[in-house]
């Protein structure tokens, strides 16, 4: 048999030379479970035929099915859009469909290389597709011979429908009607002991013809006597198995297939390929060539040609310029010098200096076109802190060539402006949000954020390096005793020049710690009056102290006697109290945040007032004596056992305060510390030897 297939093997060997790099790619991926059978169907454009193609899923099932063949059945399921009660069954293969005998292949194999590959895979005594038949490559080829027969025969069948028909892997049903829809069922004829029974179906109607689409997104890149074509294959993967590349050298009047062989995508499933690439050589530069791509489906049917792409080859500029030095001189002028082979001057139209902020670009033109003979340039323009320059040799034809980037950093000792608009907000959890206005310097790198716990304290940086935003969050401990914190910002440029600190912004912490309490230090009982003295709270944020009073044993709420703003007032005399009563006093300190702390309570009793009706003054007078600049106050009483007399004085509208203490026999007193047009009030009270006191007698006069 080997001698009988010399012609076929010759044809196959020619095809194998082209397909050899696809050997391993054609294998199914490891550990991927393939279906035992696969089948597709397509309606003919005339609506009078249905094409079917199928394949075995593994090399072993391929070998067994080639021996025993396939059984193909057709069931008519729908007619005139109505489902039949019982599908009409037709056996399309009187005998199992399997490969035609070897002698029937020769005519087709001579004109169809893919048919020759199929025949060699089915009947050849060996299947060696390697170019070098020695060494490890030959051992590998022999060890994988069965897989090679399987893979290459399926690939060849995708490119030769006639070959697939000869191999029993395809069928054309021409006894069909457009108003009917059929279920085609394919099953293996192999014995169950050799192959697990399996079948596969296709449900299709002759009226479901779908035109093949044109290949999309074909692009061409022309170079020196060569071109690279690329087109989308992912979008049309379910339409086409292979592609023909066609070329025209006569302006599009005629197109010929390049190499006469289709191009296929051998995707092993590891990573989906989205584009197909094809390289072709050109006879000469400067001549226009046109290309188009035609898709070929598994039934051997070509789709419409793609849009034409065209171009011509160009000589490539092989010499690349190189910047030797670039710097900014003392006058602020950029000085650049470069080298370039003078032999390549004739291939360029000049040079272009380009600049970017970083090494990856994008690069923009920094100069006008420089002359072909120039190798230096002096340009005075504003530069950033870091500048990357390239010099491009502008090719007359084809692609220009560009040097590697060269870094230029002008000297810079000027710090950025002080940040402005600093604001700080704090929430109830102590989280501070700081924000400020962005600086406008082009070489600005970022900011530093500082904090101090009190005025005059050294500011501490809150970030180790640089903060790139214009807002910052900080969290303050609310348990610490400081009531405020202070923040400042500085700006840094890319040379690490740092601005002065911004104005401090103050943050008042939400209060969770109440103020320290006031301390009642002294008290004094004078008849029906009690004078309380205290030491104010030591906290600076205390806004008021309130004196509270209540009767001992009384269930009613305490009375706020008086509230004193700030911390300056430290005493108060509570008057006109009930004699012989016990009172409880305490002082409440209140902070800016509304937190309060009461002092310890003070319990004190007033002196019992005399109960006799005679324990009172009979009369009291006040005489103004302007000529002597005084007021004479006098009184009368008939009280006995008096120990002393207490005289009280006040300007009108103010509270009476103890002024003088007189002997028991005193009858009056002069007030010489008086002012004109002023009203004065006086009071007198007797204190008995028992400690009781009389009621107070008062009088008012205008001086």
Secondary structure, DSSP 4 states (H G I P E B T S, - for coil): -TGGGHHHHHHHHHHHHHHGGGTTTTSPPTTPPPPSEEEEEEE-TTSS-EEEEEEESSHHHHHHHHHH-EEEEEEEEEETTEEEEEEEEEES-SS-B-PPPGGGTHHHHHH-HHHHHHHHHHH-S-----SS-SHHHHHHHHHTHHHHHHHHHHHHHHT-HHHHHHTTSEEEE-S--TTEEEEEEEEE-S-TTTS---EEEEEEETT---PPPPP---EEEEETTEEEEEEE-STTTTT-SEEEEEEESSTTS--EESTTS-EE----SSS---EEEEEEE-S-TTSEEEEEEEEE-TTS-B------EEEE--PPP----EEEEEEE-TTS-EEEEEE--GGGGGGEEEEEEEEESSTT---EE-SPPBPTT--EEEE-----SSEEEEEEEEESSS--EEPPPEEE-----PPPPPP---EEEE-TTSEEEEE-PPP--TTEEEEEEEEESSTTSPPEESSSS-B-SSEEEEE--TTSS--EEEEEEEEEETT--BPPPPPPEEEEPPP-SPPPPPEEEEEEEETTEEEEEEEPP--TTEEEEEEEEEETT--SPPEEEEEEESS---EEEE-SPPTT-EEEEEEEEEETTS-EEE---EEEEPPPBP--TTSSEEEEEEEEEGGGTEEEEEEEE--SSEEEEEEEEEETTS--EEEEEEETT--EEEE----TT-EEEEEEEEEETTS-B-PPEEEEEE-
